[in-house]
Amino acid sequence: MPEYNVNNIQVSMLGESPFYGIKEMTYDMEQEKTHVHVVGKAQPHTTQYGNKKFTGKITVVHSDFVSKIQSKVPKGLSVLDLAPFDVSIVYLGNGLVATTDKWLKVEITKTAKKFASGDGVESIEMEVIMTDIQEGV
């Protein structure tokens, strides 16, 4: 049975479509949920829903970080000051339905340089937050 493959993923962001140079991406969706208990009942009566939280990480090859991300930053500022941007992730595959996830209003909260012996390529890891993740749009 065919599966989605990392070589068939296309990412678009910051005016680059497709955006080449990404080594790794992860993203999480979280929502606060708590049980509501009532007198006379041991099991939860219902569930109360709280805030949602959307976070992720994007690891980019250093040279692509400089040319495609850092170059968009006004002089005297850092990538932490970039205006919010959207990210589109399209999952493709032979015999599979194409599906798209969108990250909305992404902001970079932290960057870290990452390098190790092995592949010889230096990478920049960016931690991000976003206002929403839309799956399968």
C-alpha positions in Angstrom: 0.0 0.0 0.0 1.5 3.4 -0.9 2.3 5.9 1.8 3.1 9.6 1.9 6.9 10.1 1.5 9.0 13.0 2.7 10.4 13.4 -0.9 6.8 14.2 -2.0 6.1 17.0 0.4 6.1 20.6 -0.9 6.3 23.5 1.5 5.6 27.1 0.6 6.5 30.1 2.8 7.9 33.6 2.7 7.3 33.9 -1.0 9.1 30.7 -1.9 7.0 27.9 -3.5 8.3 25.3 -3.1 10.7 26.3 -0.3 13.8 24.1 -0.7 16.3 23.8 2.2 14.1 22.5 4.9 15.6 19.5 6.7 12.9 18.9 9.3 9.5 20.2 10.4 7.4 19.3 13.4 4.2 20.8 14.7 1.9 20.3 17.6 -1.7 21.2 18.4 -2.8 21.2 22.0 -6.1 22.1 23.8 -6.8 22.4 27.5 -9.5 19.9 28.5 -10.7 19.3 32.1 -13.4 17.1 33.6 -16.3 18.8 35.3 -17.5 16.8 38.3 -20.8 17.2 40.1 -22.1 16.1 43.5 -23.3 12.6 43.7 -21.4 11.3 40.6 -17.9 9.7 40.7 -17.4 9.9 36.9 -17.0 13.2 35.1 -20.3 14.8 34.3 -18.9 16.6 31.2 -15.7 18.1 29.8 -14.8 21.7 29.8 -12.6 23.1 26.9 -10.0 25.7 27.2 -7.4 27.5 25.1 -5.8 25.9 22.0 -2.0 26.2 21.5 -0.1 25.7 18.2 3.7 25.3 18.1 6.3 23.9 15.8 9.9 23.7 14.7 11.4 24.3 11.3 15.1 23.2 10.6 16.6 24.9 7.6 20.0 24.5 5.9 22.1 27.5 7.0 22.7 28.8 3.4 19.0 28.7 2.7 18.2 30.4 6.1 20.5 33.3 5.1 19.2 33.7 1.5 15.5 33.0 2.0 14.7 34.0 5.6 17.4 36.3 7.1 17.5 38.3 3.8 13.8 39.4 4.4 14.7 41.0 7.8 15.1 44.8 7.8 18.6 46.0 8.8 19.1 46.2 12.5 16.5 43.6 13.3 16.5 39.8 13.7 14.3 37.0 12.3 12.4 37.2 15.6 11.1 40.5 14.3 9.7 39.1 11.0 6.0 39.9 10.4 3.7 36.9 10.7 3.6 34.7 7.7 1.7 31.6 6.5 3.1 28.2 5.7 1.5 25.7 3.3 2.5 22.0 3.5 1.2 19.8 0.6 1.5 16.0 1.0 1.6 14.2 -2.3 2.0 10.6 -3.3 1.4 8.1 -6.1 -2.1 6.8 -5.8 -2.8 9.0 -2.7 -5.1 11.9 -2.2 -3.1 15.2 -2.1 -3.7 16.9 1.2 -2.6 20.3 2.5 -2.0 21.6 6.0 -1.7 25.3 6.6 -0.1 27.2 9.5 -1.6 30.6 9.9 0.2 33.8 11.2 3.5 32.0 12.0 6.0 33.9 14.2 9.5 32.8 15.0 10.1 32.7 18.8 13.6 31.2 19.0 16.5 30.2 16.7 19.4 27.9 17.3 22.3 26.9 15.1 22.8 23.2 14.9 25.8 21.4 13.5 27.4 18.0 14.0 29.9 15.8 12.3 28.2 13.4 9.9 26.5 15.1 7.1 28.7 18.2 7.2 25.7 20.6 6.8 25.0 23.3 9.4 21.4 23.9 10.1 19.3 26.6 11.8 16.4 25.4 14.0 13.5 27.8 14.4 10.9 27.4 17.1 7.6 28.9 16.0 4.1 29.7 17.2 1.0 30.2 15.0 -2.6 31.3 15.5 -4.1 28.2 13.8 -3.3 24.9 12.0 -5.8 23.9 9.4 -5.5 20.3 8.4 -6.6 18.7 5.2 -7.7 21.9 3.4 
